Amino acid sequence: MAIIITDECINCDACVSECPNNAIYEPDVEWSYSDETALSGSVTTPDGREIDADEQNEPISDEFYFIVSDKCTECIGFHDEPQCASVCPVDCCIVDEDHEETEDQLLAKKAWLHNE
């Protein structure tokens, strides 16, 4: 599963630097798959979609920090637990039950993001 940030977020910024995939963004900021990853140009996602990794996408939230689920690996392959959740002072980084993934899927996503 990916992690989401709830609307209880206080926009403290503690989680951003902890994310090894650069999957966390400030409110109202456009994002791309290529942001601090190895992706560039036309790529195929682990689930088979063709995307432009450099394309700027609409912000997911304009009120609080947000996590791009397609870039979130729950820190699998980097850390023993999601780092955003471990540093969040208000416990608003929680499991996103709408994006269930196995450990193998999360490891494949990590490899895809970082060309491993």
N, C-alpha and C positions, 0 to 999 in steps of 0.2 A: 504494500500500500504506500501511497505517497503521504506526505504530511500536508496539512492545510493550516493556515493561520486564521483564527476566528476573529469576529468583530470586537472581541475584547482586547485586541492588540492596542498597546499604548504608543506604538511607533517609536520605540526606544532605540532601534537599530542594532541591538545586541546579536541578533541572529544572522545578519547579513554576512559578516566576515567569517562566520563559522561554517558556511555552506561550501563544501568542496566542489559543487557543480554549478555554482552561481545561479541557483534556481530561485533565490529570494530577491524580490524587487521592492523598491519604495512605492508608496501609493501614487497612482496616476503616472507611472513611468512605462513607456513602451519597452518591450523585451524581444530578444531574439535567441534562437537556439545557439547561435555562434558566440554569444557573450561569454567570454572566458572559458570556452570549451575548444575542442579540436575540430569542431564542425565548421564547414564553410561551403557556400554554394548549394547546389542541388544534392540532397541526400535522401536516403530511404530510412525511415524510422524503424525501430525494432519491430513495430507492429505492421510494417509494410506500406506506410503512407509515404508519398513523395512530397518533400517540403523544400523550401528555400531557407537554409539555415540562417542566412543573413537578413531575411525579411523582418522588418519591425512589426511586432504584433501589438494589438491594443492591450492596455493595462487590464488586469483581471479585477483590480479594485482601485477606486479613486479615494478611498478613505483610510485604508490601513495596508501595511505590508502584505505581500502575497507571495505564494510559492507556485511556480509553474510545475504542475504535476508531471509533465513529460520530461522534465529535467531532474526531478527529485528521485533519489535512490535510497532514501532513508539513511544515508551515509553508509550503506552496505558496501563493504570493500575498502572503506576508509576508517570507520570507527565502529565501536560496539553498540552505539545508540545514536539516534538522530541528534546532531549537535544543536540544532535550532531549539528543540524541546529542552535540552539540558541547560541551556543558558537563558531561556525565557523567564523573566521575573514574574509574569502573570499566568504562566502555563496555558498560553493560547495556541501553541503549536501542537496539534493533535493529529491522530491518524485520520486520513481521508477515506472513509469507508466506500466512497464512490469510485475509488481508484485502487482496487485490490490487485496486488502483484505478488508473485512468489519470489523467493530469494534468488532463484535462477534468473527470473525476468529482471530483477533489480540489478543483478551483476551484469547481465547483457546490456542493460541501459547504460550502466557505468562505462563499460567497454566501448559502447557506441559514442558516448559523449567525449571520451578521451582518446579515441583511436587506439585502444589497447588490443 
